[in-house]
């Protein structure tokens, strides 16, 4: 379940804007071509080496990596905004600057390894995230298999992550809107970030807008660091055995033997 928030007409961000997104589009779309050529040269140079059967070569098609959340300082640090926090952590660790406004979103363009990525924080409020992500995916020509959506998940314990190739929306209104704006396809990669469930009879909306306790905050910060590693692995190797092992470790991370 997700929180519906009316968008105030005065809600605007002030990061630097660009007169036209076209230079950014050319940057993202052209980045893959020389990388493919350099990859071919490397492949020719190491034909005598023994390949790792478990490793998968990087695919240099750009990735659109979006975190769901609500804009505005009053939502910062709340359970419903961990998707935004995940984007911020990736941007920090990969040296990507979030400084462009386009299609109701705050964007950062860069790379993970040699793979071009577009980091996205929709500013259309969480229940309407698809209105931002759909046009961006079309404009930058990102295929569905390379659109990763990261969001809060109440069905997972706090701080537990799950990375999936596809699936339903699980009654998350933000994810549902994204899927609806992408032809209602289930073939959408997603990183679920566990925030736990409301205790007792606590109202769900109040729970989602609540900040984490100090103990929960430590679990979330650890999860975000682990999430960066998982996203990096996904971008560079795809849904390999490493992702399966990641999910298994996450599932039992708080189980004592």
N, C-alpha and C positions, 0 to 999 in steps of 0.2 A: 504494500500500500504506500502511496506517496502523497505528499501534501500539495494541494492546489493553492497557489498564491496569485492574487491578482497583480498584474504588472502595472506599477504606477507610471504615469506619463512622464514624470520627472526623473525616472531612474535612468541614468546615463553614466558611462565610465569615462575617465579622462586620460587613458594611456594614449600615446602617440598614434595617430591614424595615418592612413595613406590615401592619396588621391585616387589611386586605382590599384586593385589587387592583382592586375595582370603581371607585373614583374615578379611577384611572389609565386604566381601560378607557373610562370616559365621556369623559375628557379627549381620548384619542386618537380616538375615534369621532365626537365632536362637533366636533373641530377643522376637519374638512373642510367642514361646512355653510356657515359664514359666509365661508369662503374662496371657495367657489363663487359666493356672492352677490356678493362684492366683485369677483371676476373678471368677472361678468356686467356690473356697473356700469362697469368699466374698458373692456370691449369696446364698450359703447354709446358711451362717451365718445370713442373713437378710431376710429370707423368710417371716417373720412375718411383715415386714415393708410394708407401702403402696407405691407402685411405682408411679412415675410421668408419666402419660400417654403421655406427650409431649416429654419426654426424650427418646433418643435412645442410647443403649449401644455402647461403642466404639468397633470398629472392629480392631483387632490387626494385620491385614495384613499391611505390610509396605507401605508407601506412597513415591512416587518420586515427588518432588516439584521443578519444573524448572522455572527459570525466563529467558526471552529472552533478548538479548542485544549484543552489539559488544565489544570485548575485546580491551584494550588499554586506556591509560589515556586521549587521546583526545576525547573519546566518553563519558567520565564520566560526569554525570549530564545532559546529553542531553535527549530529550523527548523519543528517541528511546530506551533508556536504563533503563526505569523505572522498567522493569522486573527484571533486575539485582539488582536494589535498593530494590525491594520487598524481594528478597532472602536475601540480606544483613540484612534487618531489622528483618526478621524472625530468622536468625542465631543469631543476637545480643540478641534479647529478649528471645530466647529459650536456649541460652548458647551453640550453636553448632559452632565448629571451622571449617572454610572452608580452609582445608590444604592438600587436596589430588588431584592429577591429574590423571584422568583416562578417556579413551574414549573421547578425545578432550574436556574435561570438568574439571572445578574446583568443587570439591565435599566437602560436609560436612555431616557426619553421626552422628545422634543423635536420639532424640525422642521429641515428643510433648505430654505431659502427659506421658502415658505409651506406646504410639504408636510409633514404629520405623519409622523414616523418613530419606530420602536421599535428601539433598538440592543440586541443580545442577545449575551451571552457564556455559552453553556451550561456548567454546572458538573457535568454528568453524565459527564465524560470523553469524549474525542473520538469514540470508536467508538460512543457512545450519544447523540450529539447530537440525533438525531431525537426522542428521548423528551422533550426540552425544547422544541424548536422546534415540533413538531406541535401540542401543546396550546396553545401561545401563539398560533399562527396561527389556531386555531379560536376561542380566547377573544376575541381582538381583531378577528376577522372580516377577516383579511387574505387577499386572493385570491392564488392560487399565482403569478400573474405579477408580484406585488409582494413576493415573498419572495426576497431576495438572500442567497446563501450564499458566504462568503469563506473560502478554505482554501489550504493549502500544496500545491504541485504539482511533483512530481519530474520530469515530462516537459518542463518549461520551464526554460530557463537561469535561474540565480539573478538575481532582480531584474526579471524580465520578467513582465508582467501580461497577462491575457486575460479580457475581459468577454464573456460569451455569454448569449444568450436562453434556451437550453436545451441538453440534452446528457445523456450517461451519467455514471456515477460514476467511470470510469477507474480502477477498483480502489482507490479511496480509501474506506476503511471508514467514515469519518465521514460523508462525503457519501452513501454508499450507505444508511446508516442513516437519514439525513434523508429521502431519497427514499422509502424503505420506509414511513416514518411519514407520508408525504404521498401515499398511494395509489400508490406506485411510479411516480409521474409523472416524465417527462423534461422537462416544461414548467416548469423551475425555473431562474431566472436565477442565474448564478454568476460570481464573480470569482476566477480562479485566480491564485495568487501563486507565481511560480517560485522554487524553492529549489535547483535543480540535482539531480543524481543522485549516488549514492554512488561515490566513486573506487575503482577496482580491485575488489577482492573484499570491500570493507567491508560489514559487516552493515547491512541497511536500517534496522532498529530503532535501532541505535547512531547511524546517520547522522541520523535524524529527531530524536533527543534531543540532538544535538550543537549547540552554539552556533556562530554564524557567525564566520568569521575577520574581521579588521578591514576588509579590502577588501570582503568579502561584506556586512558590516554597512552600509558606505556605500551599496552598491547597493540593499540592502533599504530603508534609510531614504529614499532617493530614490524608490524604487518606492511606498512608502507615501504619500508626498506626492502622487505622480501618481495613486495610487489614490483618494485623497480627491476630487481633481478629477473623476475618472471617475465615481465614485459620485454626486457632486453633479449632474453632467450627466445621468446616467441617471435620477435621481429627478425632475429638473425637465423633461427633454425626452424621456425614454424611449429606446428603442433607435433613435436617429437616426443620421444620417450622421456626427455627431461621434464616436459610439462606434466606428463602422467605421474612421474615421481614427485613433482612439486605438489600436485593435488593430493597425493596420498599422504605426504608429510604434513600438509596443512590440515587434513581431516583429523589426524590424531595428535596434533601439536600440543594440545593441553591434556592429553590422556597420560596418566602416570602408570607405569608398568609395575 
